[in-house]
Amino acid sequence: MKRPALSSSFKRFAQLTVAATAIALAGIANAQQVFRVSAIPDEAPTELQRKFKPLGNYLEQKLGMKVEFVPVTDYAASVEGLVNKKLDMVWFGGFTFVQAKIRSNNKVIPIVQREEDEKFRSVFITASPAINSLADLKGKTFTFGSESSTSGHLMPRSFLLAANINPDADMKRVAFSGAHDATVAAVASGKVDAGALNISVWEKLVSQGKIDPKSVRVFYTTPGYYDYNWTVRSDMDPALRKKLTDAFLALNPNDAQGKEILDLQRASRFIPTKTENYEQIEKAARNAGLLK
């Protein structure tokens, strides 16, 4: 029996349906090609966005996919975002990397760090002429940065404890500013007698003229320790992870694009890193009672 011929309108409908399906599938594929990046909020959100934009453009060129910066509300959100696969790569401090490692059951991988992060340091600052050493902090008011900050809390606390100063027992009051630049502002305004932050943010604020080192000064600089890194999940496609790592390692201060990115990241260059580099951070966190 001969089948009835399809009407031209039905054929047109079928063609449109196929085309619409193809477009929808293409849209899904493109959506899956967004590489989502975030960073611990250790500075103001506008500053983090400004620092990332040239790096994001560069990574788009190297990866061949859209790169999107996703701001987070706090340090814990950066950890949860990566562990729960809402983020693909995060700029962690050493302590937040350790937290992510434990939270994910060792399913995150640090790929690169700045050369400066091999021997990173924290500075203790004050505007008070009566404070010239860690011992002088007894009985004073003090602020750390974020509770989950390596250079703004964990390591400064660790070095205080090593100097036989328990911040919670020996100081008049201990606060958490939430970010390094907020710590500087709290000290400069007289809200607290002293505070601790990472040396990189301190040097940036001084160089930009946003703080007068004669009125707010460094009175103690810690020994060096491993700190910040770029971390990805261990289930990332190895080819993509290599492409990403190579992109960071290829950044060159001798070309205009590389110099802009490295300057904004406050880096001389990026170098490979590994989980073992952060064992000192994990030990310090456990000794300070910040990891159970």
C-alpha positions, 0 to 999 in steps of 0.5 A: 500500500502506498504511503501518503506523501508528507505535506510541505508544511509538515516537512518544514515543521520537521526541518525546524524541529531538527534545527531547533534540537541541533541548536539546543544541543550546541547550546548545552555543549557550549555551556559545558565548555565554560571553565569556572574559576574562583579565589579565596576572598582575601581582598575586596571583590572588585580587586579580585575581579580586576586582578583576574580579568587579564589572566582569564582572557589569556586562559581563554586563548590557551584553553579554547573555552570561555573562562568565567570568574565566579566570586564567593562569599567566604573562604569556606565557599571556595572549598565547597565550590571546588569539592562540589564541582561548581568550580573547576579551579580555585586560587587557595591559600595554603590552609584552604588548600589543606581544608579542600584536600581533607574535605574532598578526601584527597581529590584535589591537586595543586598545579602551580604556585608563584615562585614567591609562595615557596617562602611566603611571609606574614607581617605584624603591623601597628600604629602604636609606639609601645609595640615593638615585638610579639611580646608587646602584644600581651594585653593589647587588641589584635586582629587577624584576617579571615579565620581560614587565612593562611597568611592572615591567621594560621601562620601568624597564630602559629608563630605567636604560639611558638613565642609563648603567646596565646592570642585568646588568653594573653591578648585583651581582644582578638578580632577577625577582619575578614581580609588583608586590606581590612586588617590594615584599615583596622590598624590604621584607624585605631580600632585595634592596636595591631594586626597580621596580614600577608606581606604581598598585600602590605607591600602593594598597599605601601607601593600604591600610597594607600598606607603611610609606613611611617604611621603604620609600620611592620614590627615583625616579619615571620619566617618563610612558609609555602602558601598560595596555589592554583588548585583543580579537582583530581577528576579533571581531564589530564590533557586539560590539566596539562594545558592549564599548567603549561599556560601558567608556566609559559607566562613570561615577564618579558612580553607585554601580556605576560608582564601585565598578568604577572604584575597583577598576580604579584608574581615573578613567575609561576612554578609547579607545586605539589601536595607535599609542599603543604604538609607544614601548613597542615601540621601547624593547623593541627597544632593550633587546633584549627583542624580536628 
